[in-house]
């Protein structure tokens, strides 16, 4: 399922008395909700279920959604904690040189040393820090934290599953301690 869908929101709680829900926005494109009329909801122990969206509006950095057939506070309460998905093919297209963070997981990370590539490991996670995100790069022996900054990550090619880094002199040594 994870490869077929992209999560765009997570239901926090009911909003109002008519079955609306308040959801945290997980998309970098909040305006997408204005035209969204169909999505998928994950229900525990069930495959994602298609839902029709009657209305959606932004509210204080979140989104209020009104699903067809969800008409009471109790109905809305049952959706608390559910994720809202769209199919992969409906993900917003990015400009050249841009990428989704989720596309970096599984990429091989290499450093160029004297014209040769040396593999540092594979991206296993991306840590949001509130500043520069950190790539968790693991090999069989250790984990390295590499800032996801243009000065360090010189080439990012999610299609080739490759990230070329040029770390400052002591960055890799810091990870050994």
RAPEBEL-V114349 format. One record per residue. N is the residue number from 1. SS is DSSP state (H for helix, E for strand, C for the rest). Layout:
N | SS
N | SS
This chain:
1 | C
2 | C
3 | C
4 | C
5 | E
6 | E
7 | E
8 | E
9 | E
10 | E
11 | E
12 | E
13 | E
14 | E
15 | C
16 | C
17 | C
18 | C
19 | C
20 | C
21 | E
22 | E
23 | E
24 | E
25 | E
26 | C
27 | C
28 | C
29 | C
30 | H
31 | H
32 | H
33 | H
34 | H
35 | C
36 | C
37 | C
38 | E
39 | E
40 | E
41 | E
42 | C
43 | C
44 | C
45 | C
46 | C
47 | C
48 | C
49 | E
50 | E
51 | E
52 | E
53 | E
54 | E
55 | E
56 | E
57 | E
58 | E
59 | E
60 | C
61 | C
62 | E
63 | E
64 | E
65 | E
66 | E
67 | E
68 | C
69 | C
70 | C
71 | C
72 | C
73 | H
74 | H
75 | H
76 | H
77 | H
78 | C
79 | C
80 | C
81 | C
82 | C
83 | E
84 | E
85 | E
86 | E
87 | E
88 | H
89 | H
90 | H
91 | C
92 | C
93 | C
94 | C
95 | C
96 | C
97 | C
98 | C
99 | C
100 | C
101 | H
102 | H
103 | H
104 | C
105 | C
106 | C
107 | C
108 | E
109 | E
110 | E
111 | E
112 | E
113 | E
114 | C
115 | C
116 | E
117 | E
118 | E
119 | E
120 | E
121 | E
122 | E
123 | E
124 | E
125 | E
126 | E
127 | E
128 | C
129 | C
130 | C
131 | C
132 | C
133 | C
134 | E
135 | E
136 | E
137 | E
138 | E
139 | C
140 | C
141 | C
142 | C
143 | E
144 | E
145 | E
146 | E
147 | E
148 | C
149 | C
150 | C
151 | C
152 | C
153 | E
154 | E
155 | E
156 | E
157 | E
158 | C
159 | C
160 | C
161 | C
162 | E
163 | E
164 | E
165 | E
166 | C
167 | C
168 | C
169 | C
170 | C
171 | H
172 | H
173 | H
174 | H
175 | C
176 | C
177 | C
